[in-house]
């Protein structure tokens, strides 16, 4: 048995580690209570430690019981200092529960007693509560006073680290990046020297917040992941980490993932009765729902968060809730004077609270509503004196450009509006280039949606085909023009394990590994500069030669086409919805046509829908009979163009953008070896590869066709032919894969290639499909190959039996060996199969890139 004095020492040790190592703190506190022997001092300190440890793991009800017991024990024994210390800890809990006034009252009672280092800690606690309440100037003064008091008391490294770590969050809120990062660096050094591993987690957490607010998302995600690992290692509750990571993901519009995390956090904080953190979780859920188009959920969650924040005397969070509710109503079609008035109130509240991006967006809502109501002067007032945006995050600078464009339009200055929109697009291009991961780049393109849509509307209103073409290219598949970042070398080990896990059918481990790979890829550093301007029409015409390029654009539900031939022409093709319906029916008919017992009905459906799509998409364009380069939009990326009568006998190349096609068409070709691969469980694959293999070619079949061996063989090849099962993952397109003998060869594997093949043929079902995101950004096998520099790709957008694909592939290669370019070779092969399953296979294969 230990003495009561030793019990006090044990209790104080429990307090020291309560937030950093809650399990250890509980063990120490329990030992101190057992040894207290009726002495109220170690008992009070131990109860305080238990309360703090419960706060650290989110058990707020139990925490309050322990802390009030500590206050009662200390007060009853006349231990004023111990009571004050317990009140300081209780104040933090009360603030978490939204009881700001009660928290400040407890701190004021404690302030009358505590001096020295504990007094400095108390001042920090008060500043933290004030910051949570949105009283930032008072909080800043409080932190400065706490640092002075600590210095006067002789200093304490851990308390100084706590002070700086908390002050950094206030600096982030006030956008004072130098103070935030320097405070975090100092806190990290102090915690490390003191062996406070658990508290180091909070430094990485706060650094992630600072980096995300600055717009450096890869570094922010790396910091969040490091924080998560340290929280797990210390047994400490991560608090808002998942919510704040989700908020960062919304900056690149990863909406589904962010919403799932926010919904889980709302449920968790509700169960914990953690009213303060629940506000923030509801706001992130509202933002995610808003970006996902779920306006009812967005408005409901934002309004609940706003009311709770007002009750907690936290005006900054209330302002954010009010703004999100306003945005949801506006996107739902609310365009009236009440919206203008609410928007003006939101601008004032958001500006006072430091929500700069949201304040700018509220200005835009006011201006656009006023313009809709025919009040241009009110719109100009809303957009007057907009901030310069210099040094601010890309999202804010882009919104400033949007505001200036609207201001110019309200003044009748269309050219000025166009210039402002181009400036905004350039800002977002630079932001996208700052991201290394393909997935983040693709999703980030959504930020340019409103800018690009306004630019396209202005161009269409002008009736100028080159201007429409330029705006179509500015927001089209830009992520594919950026070379994917070279993955972390450790990614190879994860991918190898993933193949083993898929082979063993361990679904839970597969999900876990795929998430680990995604997170690792998100941390990749950028790989190159931002995009330049779209390719000039003159350069395109020179590269096209006798071919004609058609670029499709969908604006406000209407399909348009720009044709670049001897002249540049603009065509309004009509509503998009009927085209989408016919495309779905055509794909259905083609799938039914293969192996159908009674193919006549399917053949009739295919013929009717192919003719309708041909008439809608190509008939009005007067294209002659020369080669075509087609740049689809939206669902047209999944159209089997070879099934359309106008495309059946002519060379057709498909490209995500004209600029990407030009890059592929003008890239220098290189002689090199051929690689032919046959994957497993595909009856005719080995025979297909055997038939196609020429002297000097490298052939990988059977046990030799492993993912690593195929990846090594592809690097530096001129031609690659892969006959394997293809799997398009709509849920996670970067895990779309080709089946090798040891498991999937994924997009992540392909992005590791340093010298991709010049030409690739994928004799695989649906290997040409891609997930289509705003801005016609694509994710999938075909998109990945084009992004890494493959000049031409032949792949299918349909599920095709391998026995039907084999004769098409043999014919294709025969024409390639005769010197025909890929698109021409595919057209000649298609003409050899006028009916049946082989015709469906030939119609489903497309040539992407330089045909």
N, C-alpha and C positions, 0 to 999 in steps of 0.2 A: 504493500500500500504506500502511496506517495503522500507527502505532507500537504497541508492546505496551501503553503507558500509555493510548493512545487506544482500544485493544482492550478494556481493562478498563472504560473509560467506556461503550463500546458495550454490553458485557455487562451492566453495571449498569442501563443504560437498558432492556435486554431484561427484566431482572428486574422493573422497575417496571411494565411493561405486560403482564407474562406472563398474569395472570388476566383483565385487562380486554380486551386485544387480542392474543390468541394468535398470529394470523398474523404480525403485525408483530414480536412477540417472537421468533418463530422466525427471521425474516429477520435481525434484529439479532444474535441469538446465533450464527447461522451465520457472519455477517461477523466477529464477535469471534473465533470459533474459527479462522477462516482467517488472521487477523492475529496470533494469539497467539504464534506463532513459538517454541513450546516453553515459554513462560512458564506455569506451572501456575495462577497466580491468575486471569487472564482466562478460561482454559479451564475452571476449576472453576465460576466464576460463570456462564459461558455454559451449562455443562451443567445447572446449577441452573435457569437460565431456561428451558431446553428442557424440563426435567422439569415445572416449574410450568405451562408452556403446554400440555403434554400432559395434565396433570390437568384444566385448564380445559376441554378438549374431550373429556374422558372416556376417553382412551387411557391406562389406568392401568398396564398392563404396560410400555409404553415409558417412561412417567413414572418408574417405579421404577428402571429401568435408568439413565436420565440422572441421577437424584438420587443413587444409590449411586456412580456414577462421579464425581459432584461431591464427595461425601464422601471418596472414596478419593484423588482428586487433591489435595484440601486437606490431608488428614491426612498424605499422603506428603511434602508440601512444608512441613509444620509451620505451616500457615496455620490456626491455631486458630479465629479469628473466622469465616473462610469455611466451615470445616467445620461450625461450630455453626449458621450460617445454613442450610446445606444440610440439616443434621439437622432443623432446625425445619420446613423444607418437607417433608422426608421423613416427619415425624411426622403431618402432615396427610394425606398419602397413605396411611400405615399405618392411620390411623383410618378413612378411607374404606373400606379393605379389611377392616375389622372387627378389626384387630390392636391393640386399645386398649392393652394392657400394653406392647407393643413401642413404640407411639407415645409413651407417657409416658416410657419409658426413654430414647428418643432426645432428648426434651425435657429430661430431667434432665441428660444429658450436655452439651447445648447451654447450659443455664442456668449451668453452672460457668464459662462463658467470656463470654457476651454481657452487655453493660451498656447503659445509655442508651436511645436510641430502639429499637435492635434488641432490647434486653432487655425493653422494654415490649411489643414485638410478640410476643416469645416467651411472655410471661405470658398475652397474649391467646390465643395458640395453645393453651396448656395449658388455659385455661378452655373453649375450644371443644371440645377432646377430652373434657374432664370433662362438659360439657353433653351431648355425644353419648352418653356412657356413663350418663346419667341421674343424675349426681352434681351436682344443681342448686345446692345450697347452696355447695359448694366452687367451682363454676363462677362463681357470683355474686361470691364473694369474690375470685376470680382476676381477673375483669373490673375490679372496683373497684381492686385493687392495680395492674393494668396502667395504668389511667388516671392513678393517682397517680404511677407511675414515669415515665410519658410527660411529665407536667407537670414533674416534677423534672428531666427531661432537656432541658427547653426546648421541648417540644412538636413535633408534626409533624401537619399537617392531614389528610393522607391516612391516616396510622396511626390518628389519633383517629377518623376516619370509619369505618375498618375495625372498630375497637373498638366503636363505638356501633352499627354495623350488626349485628354479631354479638351484642352484648348485648341488642338488641331482640328477637332470637329467643328468648333465654332468658326475657325479660320476658313474651313471649306464652305460653310454656309455663307460666309461673307466674301467668298471668292478670293481670299488672300492666300494664294498658292505658296509663296515663299515661306510664310510663317507656318502653314500647315505641314509642309514637307520637312522643314527644319525641326519643328517640334517633334514630329514622328521619329526622325532620325535620332535625336537626342534621347527620346524615351526608349527607343530600341536598345541603345547602348547601355542605358542605366538599368533596364530590366535584365539584360543579358548578364551584366556584371553582378547583379544581385541574385542571379539564378531563378528569376521569376518567369519560368517557361510559360506558365498559363497566361500571364499578362502579356507576354509577347504576342499571343494570338490576337489580342485587341489592337495592337499596333498594326499588324498586317491587315486586319479588318478595316481599320480607319484609313490606312494607306490605299486600300482598294477603293474606298469612297472618294478620296481625294483624286486619284487617277481617273476614276470614272467620270467625276465632275469636270475634269480637264479634257476629257475626250480620248484618253489613252486606254482604250478598252482591253487590248491584249494584256498590258501590264496590270490593269485593274483585276482582270480575271485570275491572273497568276497570283496576285496578292490575296484575293478571296480564297483561292484554293489552298494557299499556304496557311491562312487563318483557320480554315476548316480542319486541316490536318492537326494544327496545334490545339484547337479546341478539343478534338477527339482525344489527343494524347494527354491532356490535362484533366479530362472528365468534366470540363466546364460547358455549360449550356451556351450554344452559339448565338442566342438572342435573335437579333434581326439579320444575321448574316444571310440566310436564305432569301429573305425579302429584299435586302439591298442588292444582292447578286442578281435577283430577278429584275429589279429596276434597271440595273446596268444592262441586262440583256435586252430590255425594251428599247435601249438606245440604238440597237441594230435590228429591232423589230422581230426578235425571236419570241413571238407572242404566246404560242401554245406552252412552251416550257416555262415562261415567266408566269403565266396564269396558273398553271398547276402548282407551282411553288407558292404563289400568293394564296391560293385557296387552302392549301395545307396549313399555311401560317395563320390564316384567319381562324380555322378550326382549332388550332393549337392554342392560340392566345385567348380565344373565347373560353376554352376549357380551363385555362390557367387563371382566368379573370384578370389578365394583364391588359388593362384598358388603354394604357399609353401605346404600347407596341401594336395593339390591335388597330389603332387609328392608322398607323403607317401601312400595315398589311392590307387594310381595306383600300387605302389609296392606290397601292400598287395593283391590287386586283381590279380596281376601277379603271386604271390606266390600261391594263392589259385587255380588259373587256372592251374598252373603247377602241383600241387599236385593232381588235378582232371583230369589230362591228356589232358586238352585243351591247347595244345602247341601253337596254332596260337594266341589265345588271350593272353597267357602268354608272348610270345615274343613281341607282339605289345604294350602291356601295359608297359612292362619293358623298351622297347626302348623309348617310349614317356616320361616315367619318367626320364630316363637317360639324354635325351636331355634337358628337362626342368631343371633338377638339374644342369647340366653344365652351362646353361644360367644364373642360379641363383648363380653361384659360390659356389656350395655345393658339393664338390668332394666325400664326404662320401656316400651321397644318389646316386650320379651318379655311384659310384663303385657298389653299390647294384643292381642298374638297369642293369648295364653291366653284372654282374654275372647271374642274372635271365634270361636275354636274351641268354647268353651262355648256361645255363643249358637247356633251352627250345630247342635250336638247337641241343645240344648233345643228349637229349632224343628223338629227332626226327630222329636220326641216323647219325648225322654229326660226322665223325671220320676221320679227316685229319690233316695235319700239321697246317692249319690255326686255328683249334680248340686248338691245343697244344700251339700255340703262344698266342692266345686270353686268354687261361686259365692261362698262366704265368703272363700276364698283370693283369688279374683279381686277382690273388693271391696277387700281390704286392699292388694293390689299396685297396683291402679289408683289408689286414693286416694293412695298414697305417690308415685306417678309423676305425679300431677296430671291424670289422665284423668277429669274430674268427670262428664261425661255418661255415659261408659261405666261408671263406678263406680255411678252411680244405676241404670243398666239392669241391672247385675249384681245389685244389691239386689232389683230387681223379679223377676228370674229366681229368686232364692232364695225370695222371699216367695210367688210364685205356685206354685212347686214344693211348698213347704211346705203351702200351702193345699190343693193337689191331694192331698197325702199325709195330709190331715186333721190338720195340726199348726198350728193358728192361733197358738199362742204363739210358735213359731219364726218364723212370718211377721211377727208384731208386733216381735220382736227385730230382724229384718232391716230393718224400716222405721222403727225408733225413731231419733230424733235426726236425721231427714233434714234437709239444709241448707235454709235459707229460700228460696234461689233468687233473691233480690233482686239485680238487676243482672247476672245471668248470661244466657247465650244462651237463646233461646226453647225450644230442644229440651230443655235441662236443666230449665228451669222447668216445662215441660209434664210431664216425667217425675217431677218432684217432686210435682206435682198427682196424677199417676197413682198414685204411691206412697201418698199420703195417702188416695186413694179406696180402695185395697186395704186400708189400715189400718182405715179406718172400716168397711169390709165385714166384716173379721175381728172387729170389735167389735159387729157386728149393727146398725150405724148406716147404713141405706140412704139416708136423707136427706142425711147428711153426705157419703156417698160421691158422691151425685149432685151436691152442691155443689162438691166437689173436681174432679169431671170437668168441670163447666161452667167452673170457673176455668182448667183446662188448655186447654179449647177456646178460651177467650177469649185466652189467651197465643198460641196458634197462629194465631188470626185476626189478631192484631196483627202477628205475624211475616209472614203472607201479605200483609197490606196494605203492609208495608215493601218489597215487591218490586214493581217497575214492570212487568216483562214478564209477559204472560199465560201463557206457557209455564212460567215459574218458579212462578207462583201455582198453576197447575193441579197441577203435580207436588208442590209443597210440601204440598198437602192430604193427601197420604199419611201425613204425620207424625201426623195426628189419628186414624188408623185404629183403633188399639187403644183410645183414649179413647172414640171414638164407638161402637165395637162393644160396649164394656162398658156405656156409657150405654143403648144400645138393648136390650141383654139385660136390664138392670135394669128398663127401662120395660115390656118385654114380659112379664117375670115379674110385674109389678104388675097387668097386664091393663088399664091405664088408657089409653084411646085418645088423649086429648090429650097425655099424656106421651110416648107412642110417636111421635106426630106431631111434637112439639117436637124430639125427638132425631133423627128422620129429617131434619128441616130443618137442624139444626145442622151437619151434615156433608155437605150436598148442594149442589153447584154454587155454592159461595160465591165462587169466582174470577170467575164471570160477573156477580156483583153489584158488582164493583169496576170502575170505568171504566178501560179500558186506558190506560196511560201514553201521552202523545203521543210518537211516535217522534222520534229524533234527526233534524233536518232533512237531514242527509247521507244518511239512509236512502233518500230519494226518488231520489237519483242511483244508488244501488246497485240499487234496484228497476227503474229505467229500463234499466240495463245488463243486468239479469237478463232482461228481456223481449227485448232484442236477442240475448242469448246463446241463449235458448230457440229463437228464430227461426232462428238459425244452426246449431242442433243441436250446439253445442260442449259435450259432456257434462262434461268435466273442469272447464271454466270455470264451468259451471252449479253443480256441486257446491261449488267454491271460493267462488262468490258467495253461495250459500245459507248456507254456514257463516259467512261474514262478516256476513251480515244477521242471522243468529241471534245471533251474539256481540254485535253492536251493540245488538240489541233487549234482550239480557239486562242491559245496563248501564243501562237506562232507570230513572229515578228514580220513586218511588211517586207515585200520582196522587190519593190521597184517604185518608180515615181508615179504620180497621178497620170490619168489619161490626158492626151492632148485633144484637139478638136476632131470632130468626125472627118472621115476621109473626104476630100473635095470631089465634087461630081466629075471634074475633068480627069482626075487620076483614076476614078472608077471606070469611066468610059474607055480609057486607054487599056486598062486591064481586062475589060469585058470583051473587047474585040467584037466578034459578030454576035455575042450573046446579049440578051436583054435581062435587066434586073427589075424585079417587082418587089417593092417593100410594102407590106400591109400594116395598117395602123387602125386601131379601134379607139374612137373618141366618143364619149357619152353614148355608148351603145350602137354607134354607127361605124361601119367598116369603110375604110378608104384605102386607096392604093396609089403609090407613086411609082411610075414606070420610067426607068432610065434606059433609053435606047439612043437612037440618033438625036432624039429630043427628050426633054424631061416633061412628063405630063402627070396631071393629078386627076384621080377618078373617085367619085363617091359611089360606093358599091351597094350601099343600103344597110338595113338593120343586121346586126351581128347574130341575134338570137336564132333566126331560121337556119343560118349557116351552121351554128353549133348543133342544132337538132339533127340536121342532115348528116353532119360528121359522125355523131354518135350512132346514127342508124347505119351508116356505111361501115363503120368498124364492126358493128354487130353482125351485119350481113356477111362480111368477109370472114369473120370467125365461124359463122354457121356454114359457110360454103365449103370449108375444109372438112371432109369426112362426113358431110351430111348424107343421110340415107336418101332423102328426096331433095336434091339441090336446086330444083327449078325455082321454088319460091325465094330461096336465098339469092339466087342469081338475078332474079327480077328485081329484088330490093336493091342489090348492089348496083345494077345497071341504072336504076332510077335515081338513086342518091348520088352516084358518081356523075351522072349527067347534070343533076341539079347543082351540085357543087362546082362543076366545070363552068356552067353558065353563070353562076354567081361570082366566082372568083377570077376566072380567066376570060370568059366570053366578052365582057365589055372593054377589054384592054387592047385588042388588035395587035397581037404579039407575033404574027407570022408563024414560021415553022422552025426557027433557029433555036439554039440552046437557051435555056432559061436558068437564071439564078433567082431563087425565091427566098424572101426573108419573111417568115410567118410572124404572127402575133397570137398570143393567148393559146386557145385550144388548137389553132391551126398547126402548132408544132407537132401534134400527134396525127396529122392527116397523112394517109398513105397516098402521096401525090401520084404515084405510078398507076393508081387505079383510075385516074381521071382521063377521059379520052384525049384531051389536048396534051397530056404529058406522056401518054403510053409509048410513043415511038421517038421521042426526042430526048436529048441529054438534059437532065434537070439536076441542078445542084441546090441544096438547101443550106442556109446559113442563119445563125442567130442574129447577125447584124451584117450590114454591108461593109462596115469597117473591118469586122473579123474576116469576112470573105476576102477582102482586098489583102489583108495580111497574109492569109494562106495562099492566095493566088500569086502574090509577088515574092513569096519566100523562095530562096534558092533551093533547088532539089539536089540531092546527093546520091551517088551510087552507093549501094550497100547490099547486105545480105538479106535473104528472106527467112522468115521464121513462121513455121506452121505448127499449130497446137491443136490437139484433140483432148477435150475434157472427158471426164468419166460419165457413165450412165447415159450416154447418147449413142444409140445403136449404130448410126451411120457415120459418126464423127471420124473414127480412125480410118475407115475406108475413104472418106472424103479427103482427109489429109494425105493419105497414101497416093490418091489419084492426082492431087495437085502438086505434090512435091517434085521439084526440079533439081538437077545436079547442083550441088553447092548450097542448097537450102538446109537450114537447121530444123529438124523435126523433133517435136516433143509429144510423145503419146504415152499412154499407160502410166506406170509408176514414175516416169520421168517428168510428167506434166504437173509438177508442184508449183505453187504460187511463186515461191522465191525463184525457182529455175526459170519460169516464164518471164518474171519481171527482169531478171538479168539478161535473158535473151532479147527481150523487146528493146532494151536500152541500146541505141545506136543502130537498130535495124532500119532498112529502107521500106520493106513491106512485111506486115504481120497479118496472118490469117488465123483466127481463133474460132474453132468449132466447139462450142460448149454450151451447157445450159446457162441462160441469162436470167437474172432475177432483178426486176426493178422494184426498189423499196420506196413506195409512196410515203411511208411513215418516216423514213430517214434516207433520202436519196443518196447520200454519200456512202451508204452501205449497200447500194446497188452493186451487183457482183456478177462475175463469171465463175462457174464452178470448176475448180481444179481438183486434182486427185486428193489433195490434203485439205481442201476447204475453199472458202470464197476468196477470189481475187477482187478486191473492192476498189472503189474510187480512191480511197486513201493510199492503197498500194500504187495505183497509177500515178498519183501526184509525186511519188518518190523518184520517178524517172528523170534523169538529167538530160538524156538525148532521146526523145520519143521517136517512134517510127514515123517516117514521112507519110506512109499510107497504111491504113488499117482496115481489115475486113472482119466484121464480127458475124459469124454464122450462128446467131443465137436469137432466141425469141425475145422480142421487145427490148433488145439492147440499145435501141435508138431512142427509147422514151426518156423523158426528163420531166422533173417537176418544174412547173412554170410559176415564177414569182413576179411581182410587179416590176415593170420595166423590162419584161421578157427576159428576165434573168433565169437561167436554167441550172438545175442540179441533177446529175445523173452520169452514167458512163459516157455517153456521147459528148455531153458538155465538158466533162473532165478531159477527155482526149483532145478536144479542140482547144481548150484552155492551155494545155501544156505544149501545144505547138504542132500537133498532127495536122498535116496539110489536107488530107482527104480521108474520109471515114465512110465505109459502107456498112450499114446496120439496119435492122428491121424495127418497125414500130408496131408490128403485129406478132401474135403467137403463131409460129409456123412449125409444123412437124418436120423433123430433120430429114425424112426421106423426100419431102417436097422441096426442101431448101437445097439439098445436095446437087441436083442437076443444074439449078440456077447458079450455084457457086462455081461449078465446073465450067459452065458457059462464060460466066463473068471473067474468070481467070484466063480462059482462052483468048478473049478479046483484049484483056490487059497485056498479055504476052505479045499480041500482034501490034501493040503500040497505041491502042485506044486509051484516051484519058478515062478516069474512073466513071464519070457520069455517062459518057458515050458508051463505055463497055457495058454498064448496067442497062442502058436503053436497048442495046443490041441483044443482050441476054433476055430482056423482058419480051422482046418481039418474037423470040423462039418458043414461047409458051403461051399460046392464045387462050387457053382454057384450063380448068381443073385446079388442083391443089398447087401445082407448080406456078400457075399464073398468079394465084393469091400470094405465094411466097415472093415472086418477082415484084408484084405490086407493093408489097410491104417493105421491101428494101429500098432505102433512100441513100443518096450520096450527099454527105455533109461536107462543107468546106469547099476547097478548090476542086471542082469536078473536071 
